[in-house]
Amino acid sequence: MLFITIFLICFAVVPAEAQCSMCRAVLETEEGGRAAKGINNGIIYLMIFPYLLIGGVGYAIYRSRKKARLQENN
């Protein structure tokens, strides 16, 4: 059940526009919107790393607690 929940959280992606109001105002004046798409993709790309770091720290804590629990039982 946990695996399915994690799978759904990781792969259930909803498109988002992640611009601040000033960036949006400047980018909406451009024709075609190619720069706006590039800015959105860059923002989303940069948002990935904090989540990966937090996930890595959480996994390390989980692994160390599990190891300590196994040593305690033996």
N, CA, C and O atoms as a printed pandas DataFrame, in Angstrom:
     atom_number atom_name residue_name chain_id  residue_number  x_coord  y_coord  z_coord
0              1         N          MET        A               1    0.825   -1.191    0.000
1              2        CA          MET        A               1    0.000    0.000    0.000
2              3         C          MET        A               1    0.867    1.252    0.000
3              4         O          MET        A               1    0.572    2.216   -0.706
4              5         N          LEU        A               2    1.928    1.237    0.787
5              6        CA          LEU        A               2    2.832    2.382    0.850
6              7         C          LEU        A               2    3.496    2.609   -0.501
7              8         O          LEU        A               2    3.638    3.748   -0.945
8              9         N          PHE        A               3    3.907    1.512   -1.160
9             10        CA          PHE        A               3    4.557    1.624   -2.464
10            11         C          PHE        A               3    3.625    2.265   -3.486
11            12         O          PHE        A               3    4.048    3.114   -4.271
12            13         N          ILE        A               4    2.369    1.861   -3.476
13            14        CA          ILE        A               4    1.393    2.422   -4.420
14            15         C          ILE        A               4    1.192    3.904   -4.147
15            16         O          ILE        A               4    1.110    4.695   -5.087
16            17         N          THR        A               5    1.110    4.292   -2.892
17            18        CA          THR        A               5    0.942    5.696   -2.537
18            19         C          THR        A               5    2.136    6.521   -2.996
19            20         O          THR        A               5    1.960    7.592   -3.576
20            21         N          ILE        A               6    3.336    6.040   -2.744
21            22        CA          ILE        A               6    4.533    6.757   -3.172
22            23         C          ILE        A               6    4.585    6.847   -4.689
23            24         O          ILE        A               6    4.937    7.893   -5.235
24            25         N          PHE        A               7    4.242    5.773   -5.371
25            26        CA          PHE        A               7    4.221    5.765   -6.831
26            27         C          PHE        A               7    3.254    6.816   -7.363
27            28         O          PHE        A               7    3.590    7.565   -8.280
28            29         N          LEU        A               8    2.068    6.874   -6.797
29            30        CA          LEU        A               8    1.068    7.844   -7.261
30            31         C          LEU        A               8    1.506    9.280   -6.983
31            32         O          LEU        A               8    1.282   10.166   -7.808
32            33         N          ILE        A               9    2.122    9.513   -5.841
33            34        CA          ILE        A               9    2.583   10.862   -5.510
34            35         C          ILE        A               9    3.678   11.295   -6.475
35            36         O          ILE        A               9    3.714   12.452   -6.895
36            37         N          CYS        A              10    4.563   10.383   -6.823
37            38        CA          CYS        A              10    5.684   10.724   -7.702
38            39         C          CYS        A              10    5.251   10.937   -9.151
39            40         O          CYS        A              10    5.830   11.768   -9.852
40            41         N          PHE        A              11    4.256   10.207   -9.600
41            42        CA          PHE        A              11    3.921   10.251  -11.015
42            43         C          PHE        A              11    2.585   10.919  -11.331
43            44         O          PHE        A              11    2.206   11.001  -12.499
44            45         N          ALA        A              12    1.878   11.387  -10.338
45            46        CA          ALA        A              12    0.650   12.137  -10.575
46            47         C          ALA        A              12    1.027   13.616  -10.660
47            48         O          ALA        A              12    1.055   14.318   -9.650
48            49         N          VAL        A              13    1.309   14.067  -11.851
49            50        CA          VAL        A              13    1.812   15.417  -12.061
50            51         C          VAL        A              13    0.716   16.273  -12.682
51            52         O          VAL        A              13    0.061   15.869  -13.642
52            53         N          VAL        A              14    0.534   17.436  -12.129
53            54        CA          VAL        A              14   -0.425   18.389  -12.655
54            55         C          VAL        A              14    0.380   19.569  -13.209
55            56         O          VAL        A              14    1.233   20.116  -12.511
56            57         N          PRO        A              15    0.114   19.963  -14.457
57            58        CA          PRO        A              15    0.855   21.102  -15.006
58            59         C          PRO        A              15    0.621   22.358  -14.161
59            60         O          PRO        A              15   -0.501   22.633  -13.736
60            61         N          ALA        A              16    1.678   23.097  -13.929
61            62        CA          ALA        A              16    1.580   24.289  -13.092
62            63         C          ALA        A              16    2.348   25.436  -13.732
63            64         O          ALA        A              16    3.360   25.225  -14.401
64            65         N          GLU        A              17    1.874   26.611  -13.527
65            66        CA          GLU        A              17    2.568   27.813  -13.949
66            67         C          GLU        A              17    3.211   28.381  -12.695
67            68         O          GLU        A              17    2.511   28.822  -11.783
68            69         N          ALA        A              18    4.528   28.374  -12.641
69            70        CA          ALA        A              18    5.227   28.704  -11.405
70            71         C          ALA        A              18    5.967   30.032  -11.494
71            72         O          ALA        A              18    7.119   30.127  -11.073
72            73         N          GLN        A              19    5.329   31.041  -12.029
73            74        CA          GLN        A              19    5.980   32.330  -12.157
74            75         C          GLN        A              19    5.470   33.283  -11.084
75            76         O          GLN        A              19    4.315   33.217  -10.662
76            77         N          CYS        A              20    6.361   34.168  -10.657
77            78        CA          CYS        A              20    5.905   35.233   -9.768
78            79         C          CYS        A              20    5.142   36.251  -10.609
79            80         O          CYS        A              20    5.204   36.209  -11.837
80            81         N          SER        A              21    4.437   37.145   -9.974
81            82        CA          SER        A              21    3.599   38.088  -10.711
82            83         C          SER        A              21    4.412   39.025  -11.600
83            84         O          SER        A              21    3.961   39.381  -12.689
84            85         N          MET        A              22    5.593   39.427  -11.160
85            86        CA          MET        A              22    6.423   40.325  -11.980
86            87         C          MET        A              22    6.959   39.600  -13.215
87            88         O          MET        A              22    6.943   40.146  -14.318
88            89         N          CYS        A              23    7.423   38.396  -13.028
89            90        CA          CYS        A              23    7.924   37.626  -14.178
90            91         C          CYS        A              23    6.803   37.368  -15.171
91            92         O          CYS        A              23    6.998   37.460  -16.383
92            93         N          ARG        A              24    5.651   37.051  -14.656
93            94        CA          ARG        A              24    4.511   36.771  -15.523
94            95         C          ARG        A              24    4.127   38.000  -16.337
95            96         O          ARG        A              24    3.850   37.891  -17.532
96            97         N          ALA        A              25    4.108   39.165  -15.703
97            98        CA          ALA        A              25    3.740   40.394  -16.410
98            99         C          ALA        A              25    4.735   40.696  -17.526
99           100         O          ALA        A              25    4.333   41.109  -18.613
100          101         N          VAL        A              26    5.998   40.499  -17.277
101          102        CA          VAL        A              26    7.012   40.778  -18.300
102          103         C          VAL        A              26    6.937   39.753  -19.422
103          104         O          VAL        A              26    7.042   40.115  -20.594
104          105         N          LEU        A              27    6.759   38.493  -19.089
105          106        CA          LEU        A              27    6.769   37.444  -20.090
106          107         C          LEU        A              27    5.494   37.380  -20.918
107          108         O          LEU        A              27    5.521   36.876  -22.041
108          109         N          GLU        A              28    4.380   37.876  -20.396
109          110        CA          GLU        A              28    3.139   37.850  -21.162
110          111         C          GLU        A              28    3.148   38.850  -22.301
111          112         O          GLU        A              28    2.368   38.724  -23.245
112          113         N          THR        A              29    4.021   39.837  -22.223
113          114        CA          THR        A              29    4.079   40.823  -23.300
114          115         C          THR        A              29    4.807   40.292  -24.524
115          116         O          THR        A              29    4.698   40.872  -25.604
116          117         N          GLU        A              30    5.550   39.195  -24.371
117          118        CA          GLU        A              30    6.286   38.619  -25.490
118          119         C          GLU        A              30    5.349   37.816  -26.386
119          120         O          GLU        A              30    4.430   37.159  -25.897
120          121         N          GLU        A              31    5.576   37.867  -27.679
121          122        CA          GLU        A              31    4.777   37.084  -28.623
122          123         C          GLU        A              31    5.248   35.640  -28.642
123          124         O          GLU        A              31    6.449   35.380  -28.581
124          125         N          GLY        A              32    4.330   34.712  -28.725
125          126        CA          GLY        A              32    4.666   33.291  -28.830
126          127         C          GLY        A              32    4.782   32.585  -27.494
127          128         O          GLY        A              32    4.440   31.405  -27.404
128          129         N          GLY        A              33    5.246   33.252  -26.459
129          130        CA          GLY        A              33    5.337   32.663  -25.130
130          131         C          GLY        A              33    6.438   31.632  -24.960
131          132         O          GLY        A              33    6.386   30.841  -24.019
132          133         N          ARG        A              34    7.431   31.614  -25.836
133          134        CA          ARG        A              34    8.504   30.626  -25.703
134          135         C          ARG        A              34    9.360   30.900  -24.471
135          136         O          ARG        A              34    9.778   29.968  -23.785
136          137         N          ALA        A              35    9.621   32.168  -24.189
137          138        CA          ALA        A              35   10.427   32.501  -23.007
138          139         C          ALA        A              35    9.676   32.132  -21.732
139          140         O          ALA        A              35   10.283   31.672  -20.765
140          141         N          ALA        A              36    8.363   32.330  -21.725
141          142        CA          ALA        A              36    7.565   31.992  -20.537
142          143         C          ALA        A              36    7.623   30.490  -20.270
143          144         O          ALA        A              36    7.747   30.075  -19.118
144          145         N          LYS        A              37    7.536   29.677  -21.309
145          146        CA          LYS        A              37    7.640   28.227  -21.120
146          147         C          LYS        A              37    9.018   27.852  -20.598
147          148         O          LYS        A              37    9.142   26.979  -19.739
148          149         N          GLY        A              38   10.043   28.500  -21.106
149          150        CA          GLY        A              38   11.402   28.233  -20.631
150          151         C          GLY        A              38   11.571   28.598  -19.168
151          152         O          GLY        A              38   12.185   27.853  -18.404
152          153         N          ILE        A              39   11.025   29.750  -18.775
153          154        CA          ILE        A              39   11.101   30.174  -17.370
154          155         C          ILE        A              39   10.352   29.183  -16.485
155          156         O          ILE        A              39   10.855   28.797  -15.429
156          157         N          ASN        A              40    9.160   28.768  -16.901
157          158        CA          ASN        A              40    8.391   27.785  -16.119
158          159         C          ASN        A              40    9.156   26.483  -15.955
159          160         O          ASN        A              40    9.218   25.928  -14.858
160          161         N          ASN        A              41    9.738   25.996  -17.041
161          162        CA          ASN        A              41   10.501   24.746  -16.963
162          163         C          ASN        A              41   11.706   24.905  -16.046
163          164         O          ASN        A              41   12.024   23.988  -15.288
164          165         N          GLY        A              42   12.376   26.037  -16.100
165          166        CA          GLY        A              42   13.527   26.276  -15.226
166          167         C          GLY        A              42   13.138   26.317  -13.766
167          168         O          GLY        A              42   13.844   25.765  -12.921
168          169         N          ILE        A              43   12.041   26.953  -13.458
169          170        CA          ILE        A              43   11.575   27.033  -12.072
170          171         C          ILE        A              43   11.225   25.638  -11.547
171          172         O          ILE        A              43   11.597   25.274  -10.431
172          173         N          ILE        A              44   10.519   24.875  -12.351
173          174        CA          ILE        A              44   10.146   23.527  -11.928
174          175         C          ILE        A              44   11.392   22.655  -11.769
175          176         O          ILE        A              44   11.474   21.860  -10.833
176          177         N          TYR        A              45   12.357   22.798  -12.670
177          178        CA          TYR        A              45   13.613   22.052  -12.571
178          179         C          TYR        A              45   14.340   22.388  -11.274
179          180         O          TYR        A              45   14.870   21.493  -10.616
180          181         N          LEU        A              46   14.372   23.655  -10.898
181          182        CA          LEU        A              46   15.052   24.056   -9.668
182          183         C          LEU        A              46   14.302   23.604   -8.414
183          184         O          LEU        A              46   14.915   23.428   -7.361
184          185         N          MET        A              47   12.992   23.415   -8.512
185          186        CA          MET        A              47   12.207   22.973   -7.362
186          187         C          MET        A              47   12.444   21.502   -7.041
187          188         O          MET        A              47   12.149   21.064   -5.929
188          189         N          ILE        A              48   12.968   20.735   -7.987
189          190        CA          ILE        A              48   13.162   19.302   -7.774
190          191         C          ILE        A              48   14.217   19.032   -6.706
191          192         O          ILE        A              48   14.047   18.122   -5.895
192          193         N          PHE        A              49   15.300   19.803   -6.691
193          194        CA          PHE        A              49   16.432   19.497   -5.827
194          195         C          PHE        A              49   16.137   19.586   -4.330
195          196         O          PHE        A              49   16.596   18.717   -3.590
196          197         N          PRO        A              50   15.404   20.578   -3.845
197          198        CA          PRO        A              50   15.078   20.546   -2.407
198          199         C          PRO        A              50   14.271   19.308   -2.015
199          200         O          PRO        A              50   14.480   18.751   -0.937
200          201         N          TYR        A              51   13.354   18.875   -2.875
201          202        CA          TYR        A              51   12.575   17.679   -2.574
202          203         C          TYR        A              51   13.460   16.437   -2.569
203          204         O          TYR        A              51   13.287   15.558   -1.724
204          205         N          LEU        A              52   14.405   16.357   -3.502
205          206        CA          LEU        A              52   15.330   15.225   -3.513
206          207         C          LEU        A              52   16.204   15.212   -2.259
207          208         O          LEU        A              52   16.458   14.148   -1.695
208          209         N          LEU        A              53   16.663   16.379   -1.821
209          210        CA          LEU        A              53   17.480   16.452   -0.613
210          211         C          LEU        A              53   16.695   16.027    0.620
211          212         O          LEU        A              53   17.190   15.260    1.445
212          213         N          ILE        A              54   15.473   16.527    0.740
213          214        CA          ILE        A              54   14.640   16.163    1.889
214          215         C          ILE        A              54   14.328   14.668    1.854
215          216         O          ILE        A              54   14.354   14.006    2.892
216          217         N          GLY        A              55   14.035   14.136    0.674
217          218        CA          GLY        A              55   13.780   12.701    0.550
218          219         C          GLY        A              55   14.998   11.877    0.913
219          220         O          GLY        A              55   14.874   10.841    1.566
220          221         N          GLY        A              56   16.182   12.329    0.495
221          222        CA          GLY        A              56   17.408   11.610    0.826
222          223         C          GLY        A              56   17.684   11.604    2.316
223          224         O          GLY        A              56   18.082   10.578    2.868
224          225         N          VAL        A              57   17.479   12.737    2.977
225          226        CA          VAL        A              57   17.674   12.816    4.426
226          227         C          VAL        A              57   16.648   11.934    5.137
227          228         O          VAL        A              57   16.983   11.225    6.086
228          229         N          GLY        A              58   15.416   11.981    4.682
229          230        CA          GLY        A              58   14.377   11.134    5.279
230          231         C          GLY        A              58   14.688    9.664    5.126
231          232         O          GLY        A              58   14.479    8.883    6.054
232          233         N          TYR        A              59   15.187    9.277    3.960
233          234        CA          TYR        A              59   15.555    7.876    3.735
234          235         C          TYR        A              59   16.728    7.468    4.621
235          236         O          TYR        A              59   16.737    6.364    5.165
236          237         N          ALA        A              60   17.713    8.346    4.770
237          238        CA          ALA        A              60   18.867    8.043    5.619
238          239         C          ALA        A              60   18.433    7.852    7.076
239          240         O          ALA        A              60   18.921    6.952    7.760
240          241         N          ILE        A              61   17.525    8.693    7.540
241          242        CA          ILE        A              61   17.010    8.547    8.912
242          243         C          ILE        A              61   16.242    7.241    9.052
243          244         O          ILE        A              61   16.412    6.517   10.034
244          245         N          TYR        A              62   15.401    6.941    8.074
245          246        CA          TYR        A              62   14.636    5.687    8.100
246          247         C          TYR        A              62   15.568    4.489    8.146
247          248         O          TYR        A              62   15.358    3.569    8.936
248          249         N          ARG        A              63   16.599    4.492    7.303
249          250        CA          ARG        A              63   17.535    3.373    7.241
250          251         C          ARG        A              63   18.307    3.217    8.553
251          252         O          ARG        A              63   18.507    2.098    9.027
252          253         N          SER        A              64   18.743    4.338    9.142
253          254        CA          SER        A              64   19.499    4.247   10.395
254          255         C          SER        A              64   18.613    3.763   11.545
255          256         O          SER        A              64   19.070    3.002   12.398
256          257         N          ARG        A              65   17.363    4.195   11.573
257          258        CA          ARG        A              65   16.448    3.729   12.626
258          259         C          ARG        A              65   16.136    2.241   12.466
259          260         O          ARG        A              65   16.050    1.505   13.449
260          261         N          LYS        A              66   15.970    1.810   11.220
261          262        CA          LYS        A              66   15.694    0.405   10.962
262          263         C          LYS        A              66   16.895   -0.454   11.370
263          264         O          LYS        A              66   16.731   -1.523   11.957
264          265         N          LYS        A              67   18.089    0.020   11.056
265          266        CA          LYS        A              67   19.302   -0.706   11.431
266          267         C          LYS        A              67   19.435   -0.789   12.957
267          268         O          LYS        A              67   19.790   -1.839   13.493
268          269         N          ALA        A              68   19.151    0.309   13.650
269          270        CA          ALA        A              68   19.235    0.325   15.118
270          271         C          ALA        A              68   18.194   -0.620   15.710
271          272         O          ALA        A              68   18.474   -1.301   16.697
272          273         N          ARG        A              69   17.008   -0.672   15.129
273          274        CA          ARG        A              69   15.956   -1.552   15.630
274          275         C          ARG        A              69   16.352   -3.023   15.436
275          276         O          ARG        A              69   16.091   -3.853   16.307
276          277         N          LEU        A              70   16.972   -3.344   14.310
277          278        CA          LEU        A              70   17.415   -4.716   14.071
278          279         C          LEU        A              70   18.522   -5.118   15.040
279          280         O          LEU        A              70   18.534   -6.253   15.518
280          281         N          GLN        A              71   19.438   -4.225   15.335
281          282        CA          GLN        A              71   20.516   -4.511   16.278
282          283         C          GLN        A              71   19.970   -4.662   17.697
283          284         O          GLN        A              71   20.488   -5.452   18.486
284          285         N          GLU        A              72   18.935   -3.911   18.015
285          286        CA          GLU        A              72   18.324   -3.994   19.345
286          287         C          GLU        A              72   17.633   -5.327   19.563
287          288         O          GLU        A              72   17.653   -5.873   20.667
288          289         N          ASN        A              73   17.022   -5.849   18.510
289          290        CA          ASN        A              73   16.304   -7.129   18.601
290          291         C          ASN        A              73   17.252   -8.317   18.660
291          292         O          ASN        A              73   16.876   -9.371   19.171
292          293         N          ASN        A              74   18.450   -8.177   18.160
293          294        CA          ASN        A              74   19.404   -9.310   18.157
294          295         C          ASN        A              74   20.225   -9.335   19.367
295          296         O          ASN        A              74   21.071  -10.217   19.521
